[in-house]
Amino acid sequence: MAVRLHPHAAARAAERGATEAEVAATVETGETIPAKHGRTGFRRNFPGPWTWRARAFDTKQVLVYAVPEGDGWLVITVIVKFLGGRA
């Protein structure tokens, strides 16, 4: 399955701490979640440890919103949540 990132999605992924490989893995193997405006949402948790903005976290959750495109998906935007923060 082809996963293509819109330039906006690529910029947001980098800005928010997700790699293009993590975005593709989220679409390919993540959980499907409801989304608005004809889009499909995908969610996947990546176990850590992760460091983001000088804080340690146990899990990185990647949320991807995409639309079908040919035989694959066009990723519209990417949201990243870091969970299980430690001091």
URHUJO-V97495 format. One record per residue. OMEGA is omega as a letter, one per 40 degrees, with the letter a starting at -180 (999 if undefined). Layout:
omega:OMEGA
omega:OMEGA
//
This chain:
omega:a
omega:i
omega:a
omega:i
omega:i
omega:i
omega:i
omega:a
omega:i
omega:i
omega:a
omega:i
omega:a
omega:a
omega:a
omega:i
omega:i
omega:i
omega:i
omega:i
omega:i
omega:i
omega:i
omega:i
omega:i
omega:i
omega:a
omega:a
omega:a
omega:i
omega:i
omega:a
omega:a
omega:i
omega:a
omega:i
omega:i
omega:i
omega:i
omega:i
omega:i
omega:i
omega:i
omega:i
omega:i
omega:i
omega:a
omega:e
omega:i
omega:i
omega:i
omega:a
omega:i
omega:i
omega:a
omega:i
omega:i
omega:a
omega:i
omega:i
omega:a
omega:i
omega:a
omega:i
omega:a
omega:i
omega:i
omega:i
omega:a
omega:i
omega:a
omega:a
omega:i
omega:a
omega:a
omega:i
omega:a
omega:i
omega:a
omega:i
omega:i
omega:a
omega:i
omega:a
omega:i
omega:a
omega:999
//
